[in-house]
Amino acid sequence: MSSKFVTPEEIDKALGRQQKTLPPRLIEDLREQLLSRKISKTQLSSIVKEVVKAYHSSLVQPGEAVGAVAAQSIGEPGTQMTLKTFHYAGVTELYVTLGLPRLIEIVDARRNPSTPTMRVYLDEEHRQNESKVMKLVQQIEQTKVERVSQSVSIDLAEGGIVIELHSELMKDKKVTSEMIQERLLELKVGEVEGDDERIVIIPGLREGEEVVPMAKLQKTLKKVREALIKGLAGVKRVIVTKEKGEIFLDTEGTNLRGVLRTKGVDNTRSISNHIHEIADTLGIEAARSVIILEAEEVLAEQGLDVDIRHIMLVADLMTNTGEIRQIGRHGISGQQSSVLSRAAFEVTVKHLIHASVRGEQDPLLGITENVIVGQQMPLGTGSIDLLMMPPKPQKEK
């Protein structure tokens, strides 16, 4: 007796007939959903019809002002954001910029975000093992000389810099006096001598000098304090967080390239909020995904519902040249081919003078420039040119 439920072959056949109607990604997602359910042939036919109907109703009409709609859809909710511009990630120790300041950072493509952070996920071996997680934290979190010292100061009697070590901090960070001395010798700050409690650095004298100049001591002092003993440069702090039975790491500061090279890290899920770092490390497509993700998270955190397609349009525009460009006069708006469109955005006189000097012409293909000159804009019905063939005159009988 044949089953009343459809087989995988029948599902593939029904979806195969929609190859020219639906995009491949949608067909694949629909196939996965259908295979996970027991449905009849009638139900299969109804589901496919409804999906096709919903897809067609979601398509943009020719001549639609998608740019203006996207700008309005993101800009209007942006004015409703509260003044809560920071929140605590996971625990009460880590600040993350949110709200309008973070949205401005994203669309302005700021080279350095105000609060760079990473969410570091771990592989199966580490994500449930707390002792292995702590070893990984010590590998990632940067440890500088000043973090394991009671004091780092200039000693005029010694004619150099004295580091008073803190034994408990060193034990906690798994750092030894020998490690510190080796690192200081690598930095070539001068002669280094010390024991488990105290390290003395004597900067080298130049020819004709009897004592080390104070300016040189000050410069060396800063270099010694900032000397990185272990960990990844840029990762100031690591917070261990546990959610839904899984341990992961939140960091203050970023070094995505270093983290992805660390054994025990899940490279497929770990992410940074530093868009330019993502582009340099993983490429422009990854940067586009992070722009979408970050913008969506900022809006969602404020309780604002913006269609993902508007955010995707902005992200596409910012990354379609292969580099991250800001939405502004130093980026997309300032690089438009239309003189009048550039002038309408900011620094009007400057754009008009430069265009006059260079003898630029404006083809009047966009919306802004046609509104300025007072003629029909290429939008909606105005985007269509209609040619008519007049009827041939009939010969008189």
C-alpha positions as CSV (number, residue, x, y, z in Angstrom):
1,M,0.0,0.0,0.0
2,S,1.5,3.4,-1.0
3,S,2.1,6.0,1.7
4,K,-0.3,9.0,1.8
5,F,2.7,11.3,2.5
6,V,4.9,12.7,-0.3
7,T,8.4,11.3,-0.9
8,P,11.6,13.3,-1.3
9,E,11.5,12.6,-5.0
10,E,8.1,14.2,-5.3
11,I,9.2,17.2,-3.3
12,D,12.2,17.6,-5.6
13,K,10.0,17.3,-8.7
14,A,7.5,19.9,-7.4
15,L,10.4,22.3,-6.5
16,G,12.1,21.6,-9.8
17,R,9.2,23.2,-11.6
18,Q,9.8,26.5,-9.7
19,Q,13.5,26.8,-10.8
20,K,12.8,29.8,-13.0
21,T,10.3,31.4,-10.5
22,L,12.2,31.2,-7.1
23,P,15.9,31.9,-6.3
24,P,18.1,28.8,-5.6
25,R,18.6,29.7,-1.9
26,L,14.9,29.9,-1.3
27,I,14.3,26.6,-3.0
28,E,17.0,24.9,-0.9
29,D,15.5,26.4,2.4
30,L,12.0,25.3,1.4
31,R,13.2,21.8,0.5
32,E,14.8,21.4,4.0
33,Q,11.6,22.5,5.7
34,L,9.4,20.2,3.6
35,L,11.7,17.2,4.1
36,S,11.4,17.6,7.9
37,R,7.6,17.4,7.8
38,K,5.1,14.8,6.8
39,I,2.7,16.3,4.3
40,S,0.3,15.2,1.6
41,K,0.4,16.0,-2.1
42,T,-2.4,18.5,-1.7
43,Q,-0.5,20.2,1.2
44,L,2.7,20.2,-0.9
45,S,0.9,21.9,-3.8
46,S,-0.7,24.5,-1.5
47,I,2.6,25.3,0.3
48,V,4.5,25.8,-3.0
49,K,1.8,28.1,-4.3
50,E,1.7,30.2,-1.1
51,V,5.5,30.5,-1.2
52,V,5.5,31.6,-4.8
53,K,2.7,34.1,-4.0
54,A,4.6,35.5,-1.0
55,Y,7.8,35.8,-3.0
56,H,6.2,37.7,-5.8
57,S,4.5,40.1,-3.4
58,S,7.9,40.8,-1.8
59,L,9.6,41.8,-5.0
60,V,10.3,45.5,-5.6
61,Q,8.3,47.1,-8.3
62,P,10.2,48.6,-11.3
63,G,10.8,52.3,-10.7
64,E,10.6,52.0,-6.9
65,A,12.7,54.5,-4.9
66,V,14.5,51.9,-2.9
67,G,17.3,54.2,-1.8
68,A,14.9,56.8,-0.4
69,V,12.7,54.2,1.3
70,A,15.8,52.5,2.9
71,A,17.1,55.9,4.1
72,Q,13.7,56.7,5.6
73,S,13.2,53.3,7.1
74,I,16.5,53.4,9.0
75,G,16.6,57.2,9.7
76,E,13.2,57.6,11.2
77,P,13.6,54.9,13.8
78,G,17.0,56.2,14.5
79,T,15.5,59.4,15.9
80,Q,13.5,57.3,18.4
81,M,16.6,55.8,20.0
82,T,17.0,56.4,23.7
83,L,20.0,58.1,25.3
84,K,21.2,54.7,26.7
85,T,24.4,54.5,24.6
86,F,26.2,51.8,26.5
87,H,25.4,48.4,27.9
88,Y,27.1,45.6,29.7
89,A,28.0,42.6,27.6
90,G,27.5,39.4,29.6
91,V,28.7,40.6,32.9
92,T,28.9,44.0,34.6
93,E,32.5,44.6,33.6
94,L,32.4,45.2,29.8
95,Y,31.1,48.4,28.2
96,V,29.8,48.2,24.6
97,T,28.7,51.3,22.6
98,L,25.1,51.0,21.4
99,G,22.3,53.2,20.2
100,L,22.7,56.1,17.8
101,P,26.5,56.6,18.5
102,R,27.1,53.0,17.3
103,L,24.9,53.3,14.3
104,I,26.8,56.5,13.3
105,E,30.1,54.6,13.7
106,I,28.8,51.9,11.3
107,V,27.5,54.2,8.5
108,D,30.5,56.5,8.9
109,A,32.8,53.5,8.5
110,R,35.0,54.7,11.4
111,R,38.5,53.4,11.2
112,N,38.6,52.8,15.0
113,P,35.3,52.0,16.9
114,S,35.0,53.5,20.4
115,T,34.6,50.2,22.1
116,P,36.2,47.4,20.0
117,T,35.2,43.9,21.2
118,M,35.3,40.3,20.1
119,R,33.0,37.4,20.8
120,V,35.3,34.3,20.8
121,Y,33.6,30.9,20.5
122,L,35.6,27.8,21.4
123,D,35.8,24.3,19.8
124,E,34.1,21.2,21.2
125,E,37.2,20.3,23.3
126,H,37.3,23.6,25.1
127,R,33.7,25.0,25.3
128,Q,32.7,22.7,28.2
129,N,36.1,22.5,30.0
130,E,36.7,25.4,32.4
131,S,40.3,24.6,33.2
132,K,41.2,24.5,29.4
133,V,39.2,27.8,29.0
134,M,41.3,29.5,31.6
135,K,44.5,28.4,29.9
136,L,43.1,29.8,26.7
137,V,42.3,33.1,28.4
138,Q,45.9,33.4,29.5
139,Q,47.0,32.9,25.9
140,I,44.7,35.6,24.6
141,E,44.6,38.3,27.2
142,Q,47.6,40.6,27.0
143,T,49.8,40.9,30.0
144,K,52.0,44.0,30.2
145,V,54.8,44.7,32.7
146,E,52.7,47.2,34.6
147,R,50.0,44.6,35.1
148,V,52.3,42.3,37.2
149,S,54.2,45.0,39.0
150,Q,53.7,47.0,42.2
151,S,55.5,49.9,40.6
152,V,57.6,50.9,37.6
153,S,59.5,54.1,38.3
154,I,62.6,56.1,37.5
155,D,65.3,55.7,40.2
156,L,67.9,58.6,39.9
157,A,70.2,56.9,42.4
158,E,70.4,53.8,40.2
159,G,70.4,56.0,37.1
160,G,67.8,53.8,35.5
161,I,64.3,52.3,35.9
162,V,63.3,50.0,38.7
163,I,60.4,47.4,38.5
164,E,59.0,46.2,41.8
165,L,57.4,42.9,41.0
166,H,54.1,41.7,42.5
167,S,54.4,37.9,43.2
168,E,50.7,37.2,43.5
169,L,49.8,38.9,40.3
170,M,52.7,37.1,38.5
171,K,51.5,33.8,39.9
172,D,47.9,34.5,38.7
173,K,49.1,35.5,35.2
174,K,51.6,32.6,35.0
175,V,54.5,35.1,34.5
176,T,58.0,34.7,35.8
177,S,60.8,37.3,36.4
178,E,62.9,35.5,33.7
179,M,60.1,36.0,31.1
180,I,60.0,39.7,31.9
181,Q,63.7,40.1,31.6
182,E,63.9,38.2,28.3
183,R,61.1,40.4,26.9
184,L,63.0,43.6,28.0
185,L,66.2,42.4,26.4
186,E,64.3,41.8,23.1
187,L,63.1,45.4,23.2
188,K,66.7,46.6,23.7
189,V,65.9,49.1,26.5
190,G,69.4,48.7,28.0
191,E,71.1,46.5,30.5
192,V,68.7,44.3,32.5
193,E,69.4,42.8,35.9
194,G,67.1,41.4,38.5
195,D,65.6,38.7,40.7
196,D,62.1,37.4,41.6
197,E,61.3,40.7,43.4
198,R,63.1,43.5,41.6
199,I,64.3,44.3,38.1
200,V,66.7,47.2,37.3
201,I,67.1,48.6,33.7
202,I,70.0,50.9,32.9
203,P,69.6,52.5,29.5
204,G,72.7,52.7,27.4
205,L,74.8,55.9,27.4
206,R,75.8,57.7,24.2
207,E,79.3,58.8,23.6
208,G,80.1,61.8,25.8
209,E,77.2,61.2,28.2
210,E,78.0,60.6,31.9
211,V,74.4,60.2,33.1
212,V,71.3,59.1,31.2
213,P,69.2,62.2,30.2
214,M,65.8,62.5,31.9
215,A,64.0,62.7,28.5
216,K,65.5,59.3,27.6
217,L,64.5,57.8,31.0
218,Q,60.9,59.0,30.5
219,K,60.7,57.5,27.1
220,T,62.2,54.2,28.3
221,L,59.8,54.2,31.3
222,K,56.8,54.3,29.0
223,K,58.2,51.6,26.8
224,V,58.9,49.3,29.8
225,R,55.4,49.8,31.2
226,E,53.8,49.0,27.9
227,A,56.0,46.0,27.2
228,L,53.9,43.0,26.2
229,I,55.0,39.8,28.1
230,K,52.4,37.4,26.8
231,G,49.0,37.3,25.1
232,L,47.7,39.1,22.0
233,A,48.4,42.8,21.4
234,G,45.2,44.8,21.6
235,V,43.2,42.4,23.8
236,K,43.1,44.3,27.1
237,R,40.8,42.0,28.9
238,V,38.9,38.7,28.5
239,I,35.6,37.9,30.2
240,V,34.5,34.3,30.5
241,T,30.7,34.0,29.8
242,K,28.5,30.9,30.0
243,E,25.1,30.8,28.2
244,K,22.9,27.9,27.3
245,G,25.5,25.4,28.6
246,E,28.3,26.8,26.4
247,I,31.4,28.8,27.5
248,F,32.6,31.6,25.3
249,L,34.8,34.7,25.7
250,D,34.0,38.4,25.4
251,T,37.0,40.6,25.0
252,E,37.8,44.3,25.5
253,G,39.9,45.2,22.5
254,T,40.4,43.2,19.3
255,N,43.0,41.1,17.5
256,L,40.9,38.9,15.3
257,R,43.9,37.6,13.2
258,G,45.7,36.5,16.4
259,V,42.5,34.9,17.9
260,L,41.8,32.9,14.7
261,R,45.3,31.5,14.9
262,T,44.9,30.4,18.5
263,K,44.4,26.6,19.0
264,G,41.0,25.9,20.7
265,V,39.1,28.8,19.0
266,D,36.1,28.1,16.7
267,N,37.1,30.0,13.6
268,T,33.7,29.7,12.0
269,R,31.8,31.6,14.6
270,S,34.3,34.0,16.3
271,I,33.6,37.6,15.4
272,S,34.7,41.2,16.0
273,N,32.7,44.4,15.9
274,H,35.7,46.2,14.2
275,I,34.5,46.3,10.6
276,H,37.8,47.4,9.0
277,E,39.7,44.6,10.9
278,I,37.1,42.1,9.6
279,A,37.7,43.4,6.0
280,D,41.5,43.1,6.4
281,T,41.4,39.7,7.9
282,L,38.4,37.9,6.2
283,G,37.6,40.0,3.2
284,I,35.0,42.5,2.0
285,E,32.1,40.0,2.0
286,A,32.7,39.2,5.6
287,A,32.8,43.0,6.4
288,R,29.4,43.4,4.6
289,S,27.9,40.7,6.7
290,V,29.2,42.3,9.9
291,I,27.8,45.7,8.8
292,I,24.4,44.1,8.4
293,L,24.7,42.1,11.7
294,E,25.9,45.1,13.8
295,A,23.3,47.5,12.4
296,E,20.5,45.0,12.9
297,E,21.6,44.3,16.5
298,V,21.8,48.0,17.4
299,L,18.2,48.6,16.1
300,A,16.9,45.4,17.7
301,E,18.4,46.3,21.1
302,Q,16.4,49.5,21.0
303,G,13.3,47.6,20.2
304,L,13.1,49.0,16.6
305,D,12.0,46.7,13.8
306,V,13.6,47.6,10.5
307,D,13.3,45.3,7.4
308,I,16.6,43.5,6.9
309,R,16.6,44.4,3.2
310,H,17.0,48.2,3.9
311,I,20.1,47.4,6.0
312,M,21.4,45.1,3.3
313,L,21.0,47.8,0.7
314,V,23.1,50.2,2.8
315,A,25.8,47.5,3.4
316,D,25.9,46.7,-0.4
317,L,26.4,50.3,-1.2
318,M,29.2,50.7,1.4
319,T,31.1,47.6,0.1
320,N,30.3,47.2,-3.6
321,T,33.7,48.7,-4.7
322,G,35.7,46.2,-2.7
323,E,36.5,48.7,0.0
324,I,34.5,50.0,2.9
325,R,33.1,53.5,2.1
326,Q,31.2,55.8,4.5
327,I,27.8,57.2,3.7
328,G,28.9,60.8,3.6
329,R,30.8,63.5,1.6
330,H,34.1,61.6,2.1
331,G,32.6,58.4,0.7
332,I,29.5,57.5,-1.3
333,S,27.8,60.9,-1.4
334,G,31.0,62.7,-2.3
335,Q,31.8,60.3,-5.1
336,Q,28.6,60.5,-7.1
337,S,28.9,61.3,-10.8
338,S,26.3,64.0,-10.6
339,V,27.6,67.5,-9.8
340,L,24.2,68.7,-8.5
341,S,23.6,65.6,-6.4
342,R,27.0,66.1,-4.7
343,A,26.3,69.8,-4.2
344,A,22.9,69.1,-2.7
345,F,24.4,66.9,0.1
346,E,27.1,69.1,1.7
347,V,29.6,71.9,1.0
348,T,27.5,73.1,-2.0
349,V,29.7,76.0,-3.2
350,K,32.9,73.9,-3.0
351,H,31.4,71.2,-5.3
352,L,30.0,73.8,-7.8
353,I,33.3,75.7,-8.0
354,H,35.3,72.5,-8.5
355,A,32.9,71.2,-11.2
356,S,33.1,74.6,-13.0
357,V,36.9,74.6,-13.0
358,R,37.0,71.1,-14.3
359,G,34.2,71.7,-16.8
360,E,32.1,68.8,-15.6
361,Q,28.8,68.0,-17.2
362,D,25.7,66.6,-15.3
363,P,23.8,64.0,-17.3
364,L,20.7,64.5,-15.0
365,L,20.1,60.8,-14.6
366,G,19.3,60.8,-10.9
367,I,16.4,62.0,-8.7
368,T,18.0,64.9,-6.8
369,E,19.4,66.7,-9.8
370,N,16.1,66.5,-11.7
371,V,14.2,67.9,-8.8
372,I,16.7,70.8,-8.6
373,V,16.3,71.7,-12.3
374,G,12.5,71.3,-12.1
375,Q,12.0,68.5,-14.6
376,Q,10.4,65.0,-14.3
377,M,12.6,62.6,-12.3
378,P,13.3,59.0,-13.4
379,L,11.1,57.5,-10.7
380,G,8.0,55.3,-11.0
381,T,6.2,56.2,-14.2
382,G,8.8,58.8,-14.9
383,S,11.4,56.1,-15.4
384,I,9.7,54.9,-18.6
385,D,10.2,56.4,-22.0
386,L,7.3,55.7,-24.3
387,L,7.6,55.7,-28.1
388,M,4.5,55.8,-30.2
389,M,4.2,55.0,-33.9
390,P,1.5,57.3,-35.3
391,P,-1.1,55.5,-37.5
392,K,-0.4,55.8,-41.3
393,P,-2.8,58.2,-43.0
394,Q,-5.4,56.4,-45.0
395,K,-5.7,57.1,-48.7
396,E,-8.9,58.8,-49.7
397,K,-11.1,56.6,-51.8
